Amino acid sequence: MNEENGLFGNANELYFTPVEGESGLDLTLEEDVRLRFVGLVEDRFEQAERAREHDEARWLQAYHNFRGLYPKHVKFRESEKSKVFIKVTKTKVIAAFGQLVDVIFGTGQFPIGVKETKIPEGVSSYKHLDTAPGIETSAPVETAEEKVNPFDVGYEGDGKVLKPGATFSSGESAFENAIEEADLSFVDGPSPNPQALEIAPAKSAARLMEKLIHDQIEESNGSSELRNALFESALFGTGVVKGPFNHNKTLSRWEKDEDTGERTYNPLFVRVPRIEFVSIWDFFPDPNATTMDDCEYTFHRHKMNRSQLRGLAKLPHFNKDQIRECLQMGSNYIEKDYETELKDDQTTEEYGDGLFEVLEYWGVMDAQYAREAGMDLPNEVDDLDEVQVNAWISNGKLLRGVVNPFTPYRLPYNAFPYERNPYSFFGIGVAENMDDSQQIMNGHARMAIDNLALSGSLVFDVDESALVGGQSMEIYPGKVFRRQAGMQGQAIHGLKFPNTSQENMMMFDKFRQLADEQTGIPSYSHGQTGVQSMTRTASGMSMLLGAASLNIKTVVKNIDDFLLKPLGKSYYQWNMQFFEGELDIEGDLEVQAMGTNSLMQKEVRSQRLTMFLQTAQNPAIAPFVKISKIVSELAYSLDLDPDEILNDPEEAAIMAQIIGAQNAGQGNGSEAVPPSDQPGSVGGVQGASGQPQDLGVTGTGGGNIGTGNVPQAGESEFSG
C-alpha cells in the first residue's frame, strides 16, 4: 500500500510493510483469552489518560491564550463592555518557533551528524598515501615495483635534486598527466610524514551514513513533520515525533511492450524510513515515566472513519474478522472534553458520529499474554518474561498483535520538552510561562478601553421635578426640554469622568516587559518597536541578542538530547536492519545532534575561524593543525556545503601533486619568497628557501618537495 491509495489520512499504515524480522500471526483466539489481553491494555490506557488530566488543562489554557479566546467558564460583569484579547502570547510563541526553526534548519542541513568514535574498533584508524618513499611507516607493507615519479623535480634545498633536462616543459607535462599518473594507493596506519595525505576509514563510513540519513529525511518530508512538532513544543511545552518506521515509497515506472510498443504503468515500491508528527493531544505515555527512556509503554490514539478502519484489513498482521466485528458494532468514538473546548465555534455539538477510536499500543507485555494473543515467541522465552509488543485495539477487539519488529527493541516515539520539568513527562511551553502576564494585560487593556468610552462622553444628571413630565430623556444635538413654570436652578447637568487609560496602559507595558523576562524572548527580537536606546547601535543590539540567546540555547539543548540524538540513532539502527541497498559502512560510529552548534552567530564563528587560520600559518604551529578541518568548518559557517566545494581525499591527493608539479616547473627567479607568501602555501608549512628541514622519522619536518627557487634557463646554476 502507498500514500496515494488514501486508505486513511495519516501514515499509520507505514509500520506494516512486510519486513524481515517482524513476527505476527492472524489472530484466531478464544473470546475469553482475547478479552484478557485487550482488558489489560485498556486498563493501562485508562491510567495514562487519567494521569494527564492536569496537563490537558494547562494545554487548553495555552491554546486559548494563543488564539485569543476566553474559555467558556469566563464570565464578564455587565459593566465590562470591552471583551478585547491582546494576543501577545501568539506573538511570543511564533517568535520562539521561528528561532527554533532558524537554529535547526538555518544551515540548510538536517542537524543530525554521524561521527567516528575517538578510538574506532574493528577497522583501521588511519590510512595514508606513501608519498615519501624511504621514510619508515608504522605499518610495513610489501615493496611494490618502483615507479617513475613524474613530479620528481626540484632543487637541492628542498631535498630533491634537479634532474638533467628538467625544464619548464617538464612541469607542464606533469600537469597534463597528473590525474593519470597519480598513485592513489593507501597504506594502513598513520604516516610519519606530516605532509602525507591521511584518511580515516571510520570517518569515511560516518560521512556516508550521515549523507544517507539526511537524504532519507528529506525524501520523506521529515523536515516538515519536525517543524510541526517544534511548534507544539513552543506552544504546549512538548513535541512528539513518531518513527522512523517502514514506508513503501512509490517510484513511477513505465514499461514498454517490445511487440506492441504500448507503455504500461508498473510502479516500483521501495522501502524507506519515515517519521511522522504526533499531536500531543493523541499521545499518552506511561504515567510513571518522566522521559521516553523511562516509559514501559505508550499509547497513540487514532480517530478513524469507517473507510480508514476498513483499510486496516489490507495491511499485514491485521485480523480481518476482528475488524469486521468492530465495524458491525458501530461507532465507539466519544468526544473528549478538551476536544469540545478546542472547537472554534464554541458550540456543544458533537461531531463524533460514525467515527472509531483506535488505540495503538507499544510496550511491554508478559510473554504468557503475548502467546495467548497469537504472537510467535521463541521457546526459550519464559511465560513470566516481558516482551515488547505492538497491539491495535478498538471496540474491545484486538485488531493487530505482533512482536516489536525493531532490533534492538525501542518505542518508535521521541517526545522532547521546550522547557523541561524534571518531575513530569511533559514540559513547559512559552504560553504557560507568560499566562499570568497575559491575563493581567487583558484586564488592563479592557479597563483602558472601557474608561476611554466612559471619559469620552458625558453622563447626565437630570432634575425631573423641574421638567414637564412625560418628555423623552434622550439627548441629541438640538434637543429641547420643557421646564415647569416657576422652577429654579439647572435641570440638566453634564458630568465628565476622569481619563485613567494612561495608567492602565502603563501597567500593560510593565507586564509586557515581564512577559519578555518570563519567556526569554524580548520584544526587539521579533521586531517590536519602541525598545530601549541600547538597541540604537549595532553593538548594543548584538549584546542584547547575545543575552537573549541564552534562553534559546537551553531549549535547543533539550531538542538535541531528547529528539535529534535519539532520532539519529533510530535512523542508524533502521538502516543497519532494513536498508535494502549496499552499505559500505565499517567502523565504530556514534550519532551526534548538532542543533546547539548552530547557535553561534555565523559571522562570529567565521571570524574566529579566519583568525585561527591566520595563526596556523606560523611554521611552528602549522604541523599540529588540521588545515582541511578548519577550511571545512569555515565553509560551513558561511552556509556553504563543504562536501560540494572541498575536495575529497583522492581529489586532494591529485591536486597536491599538481600543485607540486607547478611549483617545480614554474620557478620565478632567484629571489627567495617568504614561506607564508609562496604560491600553493597551505598553513605556512614550507621551509625557508635554501634552509631544508629534515623530515625524519618523527614527522616534525616542514619542507615541501618540489617548491623553492628553480633556476631558469641561462642562469649559472641551470643544469639543463
C-alpha positions as CSV (number, residue, x, y, z in Angstrom):
1,M,0.0,0.0,0.0
2,N,1.2,3.5,-0.6
3,E,0.1,7.1,0.3
4,E,-1.8,7.6,-2.9
5,N,-4.2,4.8,-2.0
6,G,-5.7,7.0,0.6
7,L,-7.0,4.3,2.9
8,F,-6.6,6.7,5.8
9,G,-5.3,10.1,6.2
10,N,-2.2,9.7,8.4
11,A,0.8,7.5,7.9
12,N,0.0,4.8,10.4
13,E,-0.1,2.1,7.8
14,L,3.5,2.7,7.1
15,Y,4.6,0.5,10.0
16,F,3.3,-2.6,8.3
17,T,5.3,-3.2,5.3
18,P,6.3,-6.9,5.5
19,V,9.9,-6.9,6.6
20,E,12.4,-9.5,7.7
21,G,12.3,-9.8,11.5
22,E,8.7,-8.7,12.0
23,S,6.7,-11.5,13.6
24,G,2.9,-11.9,13.8
25,L,0.1,-14.3,13.1
26,D,-3.5,-13.9,12.1
27,L,-5.4,-14.0,15.4
28,T,-7.6,-17.0,15.9
29,L,-8.2,-16.7,19.7
30,E,-10.9,-17.8,22.1
31,E,-13.0,-14.9,23.2
32,D,-12.1,-15.0,26.9
33,V,-8.3,-15.1,26.0
34,R,-8.7,-12.2,23.7
35,L,-10.7,-10.2,26.3
36,R,-8.0,-10.8,28.9
37,F,-5.3,-9.3,26.7
38,V,-7.5,-6.4,25.5
39,G,-8.6,-5.7,29.0
40,L,-5.1,-5.4,30.3
41,V,-4.2,-2.9,27.5
42,E,-7.4,-0.9,28.0
43,D,-6.7,-0.6,31.8
44,R,-3.3,0.8,31.1
45,F,-4.8,3.4,28.7
46,E,-7.3,4.5,31.3
47,Q,-4.4,5.0,33.8
48,A,-2.4,7.0,31.3
49,E,-5.5,9.1,30.4
50,R,-6.3,10.0,34.0
51,A,-2.7,10.8,34.7
52,R,-2.5,13.6,32.2
53,E,-5.8,15.4,33.0
54,H,-3.9,18.2,34.8
55,D,-1.7,18.6,31.7
56,E,-4.7,18.9,29.4
57,A,-5.9,21.8,31.5
58,R,-2.6,23.6,31.0
59,W,-2.6,22.9,27.3
60,L,-6.2,24.3,27.0
61,Q,-5.2,27.5,28.7
62,A,-2.2,27.8,26.4
63,Y,-4.3,27.3,23.4
64,H,-6.9,29.9,24.5
65,N,-4.1,32.4,25.1
66,F,-2.6,31.7,21.7
67,R,-5.9,32.0,19.8
68,G,-7.1,35.0,21.8
69,L,-10.2,33.2,23.1
70,Y,-11.7,33.4,26.5
71,P,-12.7,30.0,28.0
72,K,-16.3,29.2,28.3
73,H,-16.2,29.5,32.1
74,V,-15.0,33.1,32.0
75,K,-17.9,35.5,32.8
76,F,-17.9,39.3,32.4
77,R,-19.8,41.8,34.5
78,E,-22.5,43.9,32.9
79,S,-20.3,47.0,33.4
80,E,-17.5,45.4,31.4
81,K,-18.3,46.3,27.9
82,S,-14.9,45.5,26.3
83,K,-14.0,41.9,25.7
84,V,-10.8,42.5,23.9
85,F,-8.0,39.9,24.0
86,I,-4.5,41.2,23.2
87,K,-2.7,38.2,21.7
88,V,0.8,38.8,23.0
89,T,1.1,35.1,23.6
90,K,0.7,34.3,19.9
91,T,3.5,36.8,19.1
92,K,5.8,35.1,21.6
93,V,5.0,31.6,20.5
94,I,5.6,32.3,16.9
95,A,8.8,34.1,17.7
96,A,10.1,31.1,19.7
97,F,9.1,28.8,16.9
98,G,10.8,30.9,14.4
99,Q,14.0,30.9,16.4
100,L,14.0,27.1,16.7
101,V,13.4,26.7,13.0
102,D,16.2,29.2,12.2
103,V,18.7,27.4,14.6
104,I,17.9,23.9,13.5
105,F,17.3,24.4,9.8
106,G,19.2,27.6,9.1
107,T,22.3,25.8,7.8
108,G,20.3,24.0,5.1
109,Q,21.1,20.6,6.5
110,F,19.3,18.4,8.9
111,P,21.0,18.8,12.3
112,I,21.9,15.1,12.8
113,G,25.6,14.1,12.4
114,V,27.4,10.8,12.4
115,K,31.0,10.7,13.5
116,E,33.5,8.1,14.3
117,T,34.4,7.5,18.0
118,K,37.8,8.6,19.3
119,I,39.2,5.0,19.1
120,P,37.2,3.2,16.3
121,E,37.0,-0.5,16.8
122,G,37.0,-3.2,14.1
123,V,38.7,-1.0,11.4
124,S,42.0,0.7,10.7
125,S,42.1,4.0,12.4
126,Y,44.1,5.7,9.7
127,K,45.4,5.1,6.2
128,H,47.8,7.3,4.2
129,L,49.4,7.7,0.8
130,D,53.0,6.7,0.9
131,T,54.2,10.0,-0.7
132,A,57.7,9.9,0.9
133,P,59.5,6.6,-0.2
134,G,62.3,5.7,2.2
135,I,60.5,7.0,5.3
136,E,59.6,4.2,7.6
137,T,55.9,3.7,8.2
138,S,54.1,2.4,11.2
139,A,52.5,-0.3,9.1
140,P,55.1,-2.0,6.8
141,V,53.7,-3.3,3.5
142,E,55.1,-5.3,0.7
143,T,57.5,-3.5,-1.5
144,A,55.9,-2.6,-4.8
145,E,57.6,-2.3,-8.1
146,E,59.4,1.0,-8.3
147,K,57.6,3.6,-10.4
148,V,58.9,6.7,-12.1
149,N,57.6,9.7,-10.4
150,P,56.9,12.4,-13.0
151,F,56.9,15.0,-10.2
152,D,60.4,14.1,-9.0
153,V,61.8,17.6,-9.9
154,G,63.0,20.3,-7.6
155,Y,66.2,21.6,-6.2
156,E,68.7,20.6,-3.6
157,G,67.4,22.9,-0.9
158,D,64.0,21.2,-0.9
159,G,65.5,17.7,-0.5
160,K,65.3,16.9,-4.3
161,V,67.9,17.2,-7.0
162,L,67.0,18.8,-10.2
163,K,67.1,16.2,-12.9
164,P,69.2,16.7,-16.0
165,G,67.0,18.1,-18.8
166,A,64.3,19.3,-16.4
167,T,62.9,22.5,-17.9
168,F,59.7,24.4,-17.7
169,S,58.1,22.0,-20.1
170,S,58.7,19.2,-17.6
171,G,56.3,20.8,-15.2
172,E,53.7,21.3,-18.0
173,S,53.9,17.6,-18.9
174,A,53.5,16.6,-15.3
175,F,50.4,18.9,-15.0
176,E,48.8,17.4,-18.1
177,N,49.3,13.8,-17.0
178,A,48.7,14.4,-13.2
179,I,45.4,12.6,-12.9
180,E,46.6,9.6,-14.9
181,E,50.0,9.3,-13.2
182,A,48.9,9.9,-9.6
183,D,49.4,6.9,-7.4
184,L,46.4,6.7,-5.0
185,S,47.2,3.5,-3.2
186,F,46.6,3.9,0.5
187,V,48.7,2.2,3.2
188,D,47.3,1.2,6.6
189,G,48.5,3.3,9.6
190,P,49.4,6.9,10.2
191,S,52.1,8.5,8.1
192,P,55.4,9.8,9.8
193,N,55.4,12.4,7.1
194,P,53.4,15.4,8.3
195,Q,52.6,16.4,4.7
196,A,51.4,13.0,3.6
197,L,47.6,12.7,3.0
198,E,45.8,10.7,5.7
199,I,42.3,9.4,5.8
200,A,40.3,7.6,8.4
201,P,38.1,4.8,7.2
202,A,35.8,5.1,10.1
203,K,35.4,8.8,9.3
204,S,34.5,8.0,5.7
205,A,31.9,5.5,6.9
206,A,30.4,8.1,9.2
207,R,30.2,10.6,6.4
208,L,28.4,8.0,4.2
209,M,25.9,7.2,6.9
210,E,25.3,10.8,7.7
211,K,24.5,11.6,4.0
212,L,22.2,8.6,3.8
213,I,20.2,9.7,6.8
214,H,19.9,13.3,5.5
215,D,18.8,12.0,2.2
216,Q,16.2,9.7,3.7
217,I,14.8,12.5,5.9
218,E,14.5,14.9,3.0
219,E,12.9,12.4,0.7
220,S,10.2,11.5,3.3
221,N,9.4,15.1,4.1
222,G,10.9,14.7,7.6
223,S,11.7,18.4,8.0
224,S,8.0,19.4,7.7
225,E,7.0,16.8,10.2
226,L,9.7,18.0,12.6
227,R,8.6,21.7,12.2
228,N,5.0,20.7,13.3
229,A,6.5,19.1,16.4
230,L,8.6,22.1,17.2
231,F,5.5,24.4,17.0
232,E,3.6,22.3,19.6
233,S,6.7,22.2,21.8
234,A,6.8,26.0,21.8
235,L,3.0,26.3,22.4
236,F,2.3,23.4,24.8
237,G,5.8,22.6,26.1
238,T,6.2,19.1,24.4
239,G,6.5,17.9,20.9
240,V,6.3,14.3,19.7
241,V,7.7,12.6,16.6
242,K,7.0,9.0,15.6
243,G,9.4,6.8,13.7
244,P,11.4,6.1,11.7
245,F,9.2,3.3,10.5
246,N,8.9,1.3,7.3
247,H,7.2,3.0,4.4
248,N,6.7,1.9,0.8
249,K,7.6,4.8,-1.4
250,T,6.2,4.7,-4.8
251,L,8.5,5.3,-7.7
252,S,6.9,5.9,-11.1
253,R,7.9,3.5,-13.7
254,W,6.6,2.8,-17.3
255,E,7.4,-0.3,-19.2
256,K,7.2,-0.6,-23.0
257,D,6.0,-3.7,-24.7
258,E,8.5,-4.7,-27.3
259,D,5.9,-6.2,-29.6
260,T,3.1,-3.7,-29.4
261,G,5.0,-0.7,-28.4
262,E,2.4,0.2,-25.7
263,R,3.5,1.6,-22.4
264,T,2.1,0.3,-19.1
265,Y,2.4,1.8,-15.7
266,N,4.3,-0.5,-13.4
267,P,5.3,1.4,-10.3
268,L,8.3,0.3,-8.2
269,F,7.9,0.2,-4.4
270,V,11.0,1.0,-2.4
271,R,11.2,0.5,1.4
272,V,12.4,3.7,3.1
273,P,12.2,5.1,6.7
274,R,9.8,7.8,7.5
275,I,8.9,9.9,10.5
276,E,5.6,11.4,11.5
277,F,4.4,14.2,13.7
278,V,2.1,13.1,16.5
279,S,-0.1,15.7,18.2
280,I,0.4,15.9,22.0
281,W,-3.4,15.5,22.4
282,D,-3.2,12.0,20.9
283,F,-0.1,10.8,22.8
284,F,-0.4,9.0,26.2
285,P,2.8,7.9,27.8
286,D,3.5,5.7,30.8
287,P,2.2,7.8,33.8
288,N,5.2,6.7,35.9
289,A,7.8,8.0,33.4
290,T,9.5,11.4,33.2
291,T,11.3,10.7,29.9
292,M,10.9,8.3,26.9
293,D,13.7,6.2,28.4
294,D,11.6,5.5,31.4
295,C,8.5,4.5,29.5
296,E,7.3,0.9,29.7
297,Y,4.6,1.7,27.2
298,T,3.0,4.4,25.2
299,F,-0.4,4.9,23.5
300,H,-1.2,6.6,20.2
301,R,-4.9,7.5,19.9
302,H,-6.3,7.4,16.4
303,K,-9.7,8.8,15.2
304,M,-10.8,6.9,12.1
305,N,-13.8,6.8,9.9
306,R,-15.3,3.5,8.6
307,S,-13.2,3.7,5.4
308,Q,-10.0,4.1,7.3
309,L,-10.8,1.3,9.7
310,R,-11.8,-1.0,6.8
311,G,-8.4,-0.1,5.1
312,L,-6.5,-1.7,8.0
313,A,-7.6,-5.1,6.9
314,K,-5.4,-4.8,3.8
315,L,-2.3,-4.4,5.9
316,P,-0.1,-7.2,7.2
317,H,-0.9,-8.9,10.5
318,F,-4.3,-7.3,11.0
319,N,-7.2,-9.6,11.8
320,K,-9.9,-9.2,9.2
321,D,-12.6,-10.9,11.2
322,Q,-11.9,-8.7,14.2
323,I,-12.1,-5.6,12.0
324,R,-15.4,-6.7,10.5
325,E,-16.9,-7.3,14.0
326,C,-15.6,-3.9,15.1
327,L,-17.4,-2.3,12.2
328,Q,-20.6,-4.1,12.9
329,M,-20.6,-2.9,16.5
330,G,-20.8,0.7,15.3
331,S,-19.1,3.9,16.2
332,N,-17.3,4.0,19.6
333,Y,-15.7,7.4,19.5
334,I,-16.6,9.7,22.3
335,E,-15.5,13.3,22.1
336,K,-13.3,14.4,24.9
337,D,-13.9,17.5,27.0
338,Y,-10.8,19.2,25.7
339,E,-11.9,18.5,22.1
340,T,-15.1,20.4,22.8
341,E,-13.0,23.3,24.2
342,L,-10.7,23.3,21.1
343,K,-13.6,24.0,18.7
344,D,-13.6,27.5,17.4
345,D,-17.3,27.8,17.1
346,Q,-17.7,27.4,20.8
347,T,-20.7,25.1,20.4
348,T,-21.6,21.9,22.2
349,E,-22.5,20.0,19.1
350,E,-20.6,16.7,18.8
351,Y,-19.0,15.5,15.6
352,G,-18.0,12.0,16.6
353,D,-20.9,10.1,14.9
354,G,-19.6,7.4,12.7
355,L,-16.0,7.6,14.0
356,F,-13.9,4.9,15.7
357,E,-11.4,5.3,18.5
358,V,-8.4,3.0,17.7
359,L,-5.6,2.6,20.3
360,E,-2.1,1.9,19.1
361,Y,-0.1,0.3,21.9
362,W,3.7,-0.1,22.1
363,G,5.3,-1.5,25.2
364,V,6.0,-4.4,27.4
365,M,3.7,-7.4,28.0
366,D,4.0,-10.7,29.8
367,A,5.1,-13.4,27.5
368,Q,2.2,-15.5,28.6
369,Y,-0.4,-13.0,27.4
370,A,1.6,-12.4,24.2
371,R,1.5,-16.1,23.4
372,E,-2.2,-16.3,24.2
373,A,-2.7,-13.4,21.7
374,G,-1.1,-15.5,19.0
375,M,2.3,-13.9,18.9
376,D,5.2,-16.2,17.8
377,L,7.8,-16.2,20.6
378,P,11.0,-18.4,20.9
379,N,10.6,-21.4,23.1
380,E,13.4,-20.2,25.4
381,V,11.2,-17.2,26.4
382,D,9.6,-18.0,29.7
383,D,5.9,-17.1,30.3
384,L,6.9,-14.8,33.1
385,D,9.4,-12.8,30.9
386,E,8.5,-9.5,29.4
387,V,8.4,-8.9,25.7
388,Q,8.0,-5.8,23.6
389,V,4.7,-5.9,21.6
390,N,2.6,-3.7,19.3
391,A,-1.2,-4.0,19.6
392,W,-4.1,-2.2,17.9
393,I,-7.4,-2.2,19.8
394,S,-10.9,-0.8,19.1
395,N,-14.4,-1.7,20.4
396,G,-12.8,-4.3,22.7
397,K,-11.4,-6.1,19.7
398,L,-7.7,-7.0,19.1
399,L,-7.2,-5.8,15.6
400,R,-3.4,-6.5,15.5
401,G,-0.9,-8.1,17.7
402,V,2.8,-8.6,16.8
403,V,6.2,-8.6,18.5
404,N,8.0,-5.3,18.3
405,P,9.9,-5.6,14.9
406,F,12.8,-3.3,15.8
407,T,16.1,-4.6,16.8
408,P,17.2,-3.6,19.4
409,Y,13.8,-3.1,20.8
410,R,12.7,0.5,21.0
411,L,9.5,2.5,21.3
412,P,9.1,4.3,18.0
413,Y,8.4,7.7,19.6
414,N,10.5,10.7,20.6
415,A,9.0,13.3,23.0
416,F,11.0,16.4,23.7
417,P,10.3,19.3,26.0
418,Y,10.6,23.0,25.3
419,E,11.5,23.7,28.9
420,R,11.9,20.6,30.9
421,N,10.1,19.9,34.2
422,P,12.3,17.2,35.8
423,Y,9.3,15.9,37.8
424,S,6.9,15.4,34.8
425,F,7.0,13.8,31.4
426,F,5.5,16.9,29.8
427,G,7.5,20.1,29.5
428,I,6.6,23.8,29.9
429,G,5.9,26.0,26.9
430,V,6.0,29.7,26.1
431,A,2.3,30.2,26.6
432,E,2.3,28.8,30.1
433,N,5.3,30.8,31.2
434,M,3.5,34.1,30.5
435,D,0.0,33.0,31.4
436,D,-0.3,35.4,34.4
437,S,1.1,38.3,32.4
438,Q,-1.3,37.6,29.5
439,Q,-4.3,37.7,31.8
440,I,-3.2,40.9,33.5
441,M,-2.5,42.6,30.2
442,N,-6.0,41.7,29.0
443,G,-7.5,43.1,32.2
444,H,-5.7,46.5,31.9
445,A,-6.5,46.7,28.2
446,R,-10.2,46.1,28.8
447,M,-10.2,48.7,31.6
448,A,-8.5,51.2,29.4
449,I,-11.0,50.8,26.6
450,D,-14.0,51.0,29.0
451,N,-12.6,54.1,30.6
452,L,-12.0,55.8,27.3
453,A,-15.6,55.1,26.3
454,L,-16.8,56.5,29.6
455,S,-14.5,59.5,29.7
456,G,-15.1,60.4,26.1
457,S,-18.7,61.2,26.6
458,L,-20.8,63.0,29.2
459,V,-23.0,61.4,31.9
460,F,-26.1,63.5,32.7
461,D,-27.8,64.3,35.9
462,V,-31.4,65.3,35.4
463,D,-33.8,67.0,37.9
464,E,-37.1,65.6,36.6
465,S,-39.1,67.8,39.1
466,A,-38.0,70.9,37.1
467,L,-39.2,69.4,33.8
468,V,-42.6,68.9,32.3
469,G,-43.5,65.2,32.8
470,G,-43.8,62.7,30.0
471,Q,-40.8,64.0,28.0
472,S,-38.2,61.8,26.5
473,M,-34.9,61.9,28.3
474,E,-32.9,61.1,25.1
475,I,-30.2,63.7,24.4
476,Y,-29.1,64.7,21.0
477,P,-28.0,68.0,19.3
478,G,-30.8,70.5,19.1
479,K,-32.8,68.7,21.8
480,V,-35.4,70.9,23.6
481,F,-36.5,70.3,27.2
482,R,-39.7,71.9,28.6
483,R,-39.3,73.2,32.2
484,Q,-42.1,73.6,34.7
485,A,-43.1,77.2,35.3
486,G,-41.6,78.8,38.3
487,M,-38.9,76.1,39.0
488,Q,-35.5,77.5,39.8
489,G,-32.0,76.1,39.1
490,Q,-30.4,74.0,36.3
491,A,-32.5,70.9,35.5
492,I,-29.8,69.0,33.5
493,H,-26.1,68.7,34.5
494,G,-23.4,67.1,32.3
495,L,-20.8,65.1,34.2
496,K,-17.3,64.1,32.8
497,F,-15.4,61.2,34.2
498,P,-11.6,61.3,34.5
499,N,-9.4,59.6,31.9
500,T,-7.3,56.9,33.6
501,S,-6.4,54.9,30.4
502,Q,-2.8,56.1,30.5
503,E,-2.3,54.5,33.9
504,N,-3.8,51.3,32.6
505,M,-1.6,51.2,29.5
506,M,1.5,51.9,31.7
507,M,0.6,48.8,33.7
508,F,0.0,47.0,30.4
509,D,3.6,47.8,29.2
510,K,5.0,46.8,32.6
511,F,3.5,43.3,32.3
512,R,4.5,43.1,28.6
513,Q,8.1,43.6,29.7
514,L,7.5,41.0,32.4
515,A,6.4,38.6,29.7
516,D,9.7,39.2,27.9
517,E,11.6,38.1,31.0
518,Q,9.3,35.2,31.7
519,T,9.7,33.7,28.2
520,G,13.3,34.8,27.5
521,I,12.0,36.3,24.2
522,P,12.4,40.1,24.2
523,S,10.2,42.2,22.1
524,Y,13.1,43.6,20.0
525,S,13.9,40.0,18.9
526,H,10.6,39.8,16.9
527,G,10.5,43.4,15.6
528,Q,8.7,45.2,18.3
529,T,9.3,49.0,18.1
530,G,9.8,51.4,21.0
531,V,12.6,49.4,22.7
532,Q,15.4,50.8,24.8
533,S,18.0,53.1,23.5
534,M,20.6,50.4,23.7
535,T,19.3,49.0,20.5
536,R,20.1,52.1,18.5
537,T,23.6,50.9,17.9
538,A,24.7,47.7,16.2
539,S,26.9,46.8,19.1
540,G,24.1,47.3,21.6
541,M,21.7,45.2,19.6
542,S,24.3,42.5,19.3
543,M,24.8,42.4,23.1
544,L,21.1,42.2,23.7
545,L,20.6,39.5,21.1
546,G,23.5,37.6,22.7
547,A,21.9,37.7,26.1
548,A,18.5,36.7,24.7
549,S,20.1,33.6,23.0
550,L,21.0,32.2,26.4
551,N,17.4,31.0,26.9
552,I,17.1,29.5,23.4
553,K,20.3,27.6,23.9
554,T,18.7,25.7,26.8
555,V,15.7,24.9,24.6
556,V,17.9,23.7,21.7
557,K,19.9,21.6,24.0
558,N,16.7,19.8,25.1
559,I,15.9,19.2,21.5
560,D,19.4,17.8,20.9
561,D,19.2,15.5,23.9
562,F,15.6,14.3,23.6
563,L,14.9,14.4,19.9
564,L,17.7,14.8,17.4
565,K,20.2,12.3,19.0
566,P,17.7,9.5,19.7
567,L,16.1,10.1,16.3
568,G,19.5,9.9,14.6
569,K,20.3,6.6,16.5
570,S,16.9,5.2,15.3
571,Y,17.7,6.1,11.7
572,Y,21.1,4.4,12.1
573,Q,19.6,1.3,13.5
574,W,16.9,1.2,10.9
575,N,19.5,1.4,8.1
576,M,21.5,-1.4,9.7
577,Q,18.4,-3.6,10.0
578,F,16.2,-2.8,7.0
579,F,18.2,-0.9,4.3
580,E,17.9,-2.8,1.1
581,G,20.9,-1.4,-0.7
582,E,24.6,-1.9,-0.2
583,L,26.1,-0.2,2.9
584,D,29.8,0.4,2.8
585,I,29.9,1.2,6.4
586,E,32.6,-0.2,8.7
587,G,33.8,1.3,11.9
588,D,32.7,2.4,15.4
589,L,30.3,5.2,14.8
590,E,28.2,7.5,17.1
591,V,25.3,9.7,16.3
592,Q,25.5,13.4,17.3
593,A,23.0,16.2,17.4
594,M,24.2,19.4,16.0
595,G,21.5,21.9,16.9
596,T,23.5,23.7,19.6
597,N,26.4,24.3,17.3
598,S,24.2,26.4,15.1
599,L,23.5,28.9,17.8
600,M,26.8,30.7,17.5
601,Q,26.3,33.6,15.1
602,K,27.7,32.7,11.7
603,E,29.6,36.0,11.5
604,V,31.3,35.5,14.8
605,R,32.2,31.9,14.1
606,S,33.6,32.6,10.6
607,Q,35.7,35.5,12.1
608,R,37.2,33.2,14.7
609,L,38.0,30.5,12.2
610,T,39.6,33.0,9.9
611,M,41.8,34.3,12.7
612,F,42.8,30.8,13.7
613,L,43.6,30.0,10.1
614,Q,45.9,33.0,10.0
615,T,47.6,31.9,13.3
616,A,48.1,28.4,11.8
617,Q,50.4,29.9,9.1
618,N,53.1,30.1,11.7
619,P,55.6,27.4,10.7
620,A,55.9,26.4,14.4
621,I,52.2,25.8,14.7
622,A,51.3,24.5,11.3
623,P,52.4,20.9,11.7
624,F,49.9,20.5,14.6
625,V,46.9,21.9,12.8
626,K,44.4,20.1,10.6
627,I,44.0,22.7,7.9
628,S,41.4,20.8,6.0
629,K,39.2,20.6,9.1
630,I,39.4,24.4,9.6
631,V,38.6,25.1,6.0
632,S,35.6,22.7,6.2
633,E,34.3,24.4,9.3
634,L,34.9,27.9,7.7
635,A,32.8,26.8,4.7
636,Y,30.1,25.5,7.0
637,S,29.9,28.8,8.9
638,L,29.4,30.6,5.7
639,D,26.4,28.4,4.8
640,L,28.4,26.6,2.2
641,D,28.3,22.8,1.9
642,P,31.9,21.5,2.5
643,D,31.1,18.4,0.5
644,E,30.2,20.5,-2.5
645,I,33.1,22.8,-2.6
646,L,36.0,20.9,-1.0
647,N,38.0,18.0,-2.5
648,D,37.7,14.5,-1.1
649,P,40.9,12.7,-0.1
650,E,41.5,11.3,-3.6
651,E,41.0,14.6,-5.3
652,A,43.1,16.4,-2.7
653,A,45.9,13.9,-3.4
654,I,45.8,14.7,-7.1
655,M,45.6,18.4,-6.6
656,A,48.6,18.2,-4.2
657,Q,50.7,16.6,-6.8
658,I,49.5,19.0,-9.5
659,I,50.4,22.0,-7.3
660,G,53.8,20.4,-6.6
661,A,54.4,20.0,-10.3
662,Q,53.5,23.6,-11.0
663,N,55.8,24.9,-8.3
664,A,58.6,22.7,-9.5
665,G,58.3,23.7,-13.2
666,Q,57.4,27.4,-12.8
667,G,60.0,28.9,-10.5
668,N,60.1,32.7,-10.9
669,G,63.6,33.8,-10.2
670,S,66.5,33.5,-7.8
671,E,65.0,35.8,-5.2
672,A,63.6,33.9,-2.2
673,V,60.0,34.2,-1.5
674,P,58.9,34.3,2.2
675,P,57.4,30.9,3.2
676,S,53.9,32.4,4.1
677,D,53.7,34.1,0.7
678,Q,54.7,31.2,-1.6
679,P,52.1,30.1,-4.2
680,G,50.3,26.9,-3.1
681,S,51.2,27.5,0.6
682,V,48.8,25.9,2.9
683,G,49.2,26.9,6.5
684,G,52.8,28.1,6.1
685,V,54.2,24.6,6.2
686,Q,57.0,25.3,3.7
687,G,60.6,25.8,5.0
688,A,62.6,28.9,4.1
689,S,64.4,28.9,0.8
690,G,67.8,27.3,1.0
691,Q,67.2,26.0,4.5
692,P,65.9,22.5,4.1
693,Q,64.3,20.7,7.1
694,D,64.9,17.1,7.7
695,L,61.6,15.3,7.7
696,G,62.9,12.4,9.6
697,V,61.0,9.5,11.1
698,T,59.5,11.7,13.8
699,G,57.4,13.6,11.2
700,T,58.3,17.1,12.6
701,G,59.8,18.5,9.4
702,G,58.2,21.3,7.5
703,G,59.7,21.2,3.9
704,N,57.7,20.7,0.8
705,I,59.0,18.6,-2.1
706,G,59.2,20.5,-5.4
707,T,59.0,24.1,-4.0
708,G,61.5,26.8,-3.8
709,N,63.6,28.7,-6.3
710,V,64.0,26.7,-9.5
711,P,66.9,28.0,-11.7
712,Q,65.8,29.3,-15.1
713,A,67.5,28.6,-18.5
714,G,70.6,30.8,-18.9
715,E,71.4,31.1,-15.2
716,S,74.6,29.8,-13.8
717,E,73.0,27.1,-11.8
718,F,70.9,25.8,-14.6
719,S,72.0,22.2,-15.5
720,G,69.8,21.6,-18.5
